Amino acid sequence: MGIFSRLGTLIKSNLNDLISKAEDPQKMLNQIVVEMQNQLVEAKKQVAVSIADEKRLKKNWDEQIELSAEWERKAMLAVRSGDDGLAKEGLLRKAEHDKQQLEFEKQWRLQKDAVEKLKEQLRTLNDKIEEAKRKKNILVARQKRAEAQKAIQDTMRGLSDNSAFDTFERMSQKVDQIEAESEASVELGGELAGDTLQQKFKKLEAGPGGGSDLALAELKAKMGLGPMPAAARPALTSAPEGDTAEAGTGTRADLKR
């Protein structure tokens, strides 16, 4: 059938060549599949017509068998009635139907074989179309992957001159400079705020070691390796009067000694 040959030629065509020539491979592939489906529908219609012809021939064959049997019955009836001439005419009509039923049987069997072959071809075409659909999906996936890779490469090429990265580096240096100026401003503000003379004496009283020397002396005192620094001793609290008197007496006694 012509439609089978056209569809077979379409399926056997090189889809990769079609992709290379199409502006939009995905749209082109979708259109090809739609055309395949349409032609498959037409092929199914023709196979359906052939099946209908096969069923019609089978029905004609069965009818001729029934008519042959009917004329044989009539010939028998004529024989029982003693009318041999009528019986012969009935047998002649039976022979005509026997001849026709043999012809219909022959045509039906040929048509039946043709229908089976057409069905097989139709199944093969359907399988090929399903294969083409799967191949289409693979090709579309390949196309999208290639487009994504191309977009990435184009972006990388656009950054190859390092202009964007140089800008980032300049901005980083500028931020570093702003931070340094801000810290310097805070430091100067602390040094110049309040009574600067008082601050100088506080530094002098703290000594060269500052808090670190005091902390070290306290640690040695706790370990029994030295006296507790005077700065770390707790201040004297108000004592009861008796204690004060005793303390005063003791002091005077000590003076007398």
Disulfide bonds with the S-S distance in Angstrom:
none
